[in-house]
Amino acid sequence: MVRDVPTLLRRLFDAAVAACHPSRVVPAALPPRPSGRIIVVGAGKAAAAMAAAVEETWGPPLNGLVTTRYGHGAATRYIEVIEAGHPLPDDAGCAAAERALALVQGLSESDVVLALLSGGGSALWGLPLPPLSIGDKQGVTRALIRSRATIQEINCVRKHLSAIKGGRLAAAAYPARVLTLAISDVVGDDPSVIASGPTVGDATTQADARAILTKYRVPIVPAMERILSDATLESIKPDDVRVAASDERIIARGADALAAACDEAHRLGLDTRVIGTDVAGDARAVASAHAEIARDATATFRPLVLLSGGELTLDVSGTGRGGPNREYLLALATALYGTEGVWALAADTDGIDGSDDVAGAWIGPETLLRANQVGLDARQCAQDNNSGKFFADLGQSVVTGPTRTNVNDFRAILVQPDV
């Protein structure tokens, strides 16, 4: 029987994150250092740590720049690191994207562009196509984030409004060889969705982007109308010669994180069951389904860890703070009320769950009872999208700081039938 369950769950989470850190996955993915000039560009929450790993593995001479979220930088000697806004794009990210495009232009077939991409890259390289302004781009991004749009839908729109995404970076670098190393934060690990695919062809269309905006009732301002109506501004397609020879390698994904957590649990003598590597959908609906699985698992005779990954969405109607992982846990605690011996942790592997710098939280059989004792109304917190306050007041938040990787959500449910 596990005595200190929150510590154990955090240990599984830490093992999952460590397995996908750039210092571990980048060196193994890099080929032998190529001859000729090497230009390194990149964007994402892991980009700075990826750049540091490239420097450590290949050594100088190297040239380039990468863009990461404020506070997610890493020490580098040759590759410049620029910090910028996320999840809303800002001027710093736009300027960095412009510089990245300039760096890869005018290269020859003997040159190599190494692109380092990870979750967050779409916002961090938020350079819009003219005549769209950064303010308009921020408004579209904000509206889509607050809707129930999937990351695939959000990034489809981003690609068609961007000067660098949707294959445009690779097109600018042609005829140089382009090698992309990507840490995936998207369900399905589609390279064209990770950081909105700046180095790969895009099969979606302007009509698709327009349909998504209409679906979520996002106003199409005049500048967007001009871009989405101009066929010459369509994204780069997969059969375009400028992207056809691009080499993309996904070097870490959510399934890798779950495998590492399974290994750690097995070392501790615990059985595991992966109930989904690419779980998507509404956080509360998924919590309800997982509560049923956990209740069924209480019929076992040994402690069991139920693991899942993917990316949950949340319909934000309240004004509180929190994120999909904590909303999931709040709904899970409610659905499990009265069930003994079930604990859970849910957190985002980048250290950021939704709207604040908290990775996630944990629950136990006494969570709702403790909440009642300190005057917290779980139902009201859920209605207000205020799961952040709920878990902070209980002292059950999971805070990691920047992890410098991002393979999306991690969820672990420990069922102990004898508790």
Buried (B, 14 or more C-beta within 10 A) or exposed (E): EBEEBBEBBBBBBBBBBBBBBBBBBBBEBBEEEBEEBBBBBBBBBBBBBBBBBBBBBBEEEBBBBBBBBEEBBBEBEBBBBBBBBBBBBBEBBBBBBBBBBEBBEEBEEEBBBBBBBBBBBBBBBBBBBEEBEBEBBBBBBEBBBBBBBBBBBBBBBBBBBBBBBBBBBBBBBBEBBBBBBBBBBBBEBBBBBBBBBBBBBBBBBBEBBBBBBEEBEBEBBEBBEBBBEEEEBBBBBEEBEBBEEBEBEBBBBBBBBBBBBBBBBEEEEBBBBBBBBBBBBBBBEBBBBBBEBBBEBBEEEEBBBBBBBBBBBBEBEBEBBBBBBBBBBBBBBBBBEEBEBBBBBBBBBBBBBBBBEBBBBBBBBEBBEBBEEEEBEBEEBBEBBBBBBBBBBBEBBBEBEBBBBBBBBBBBBBBBBEB
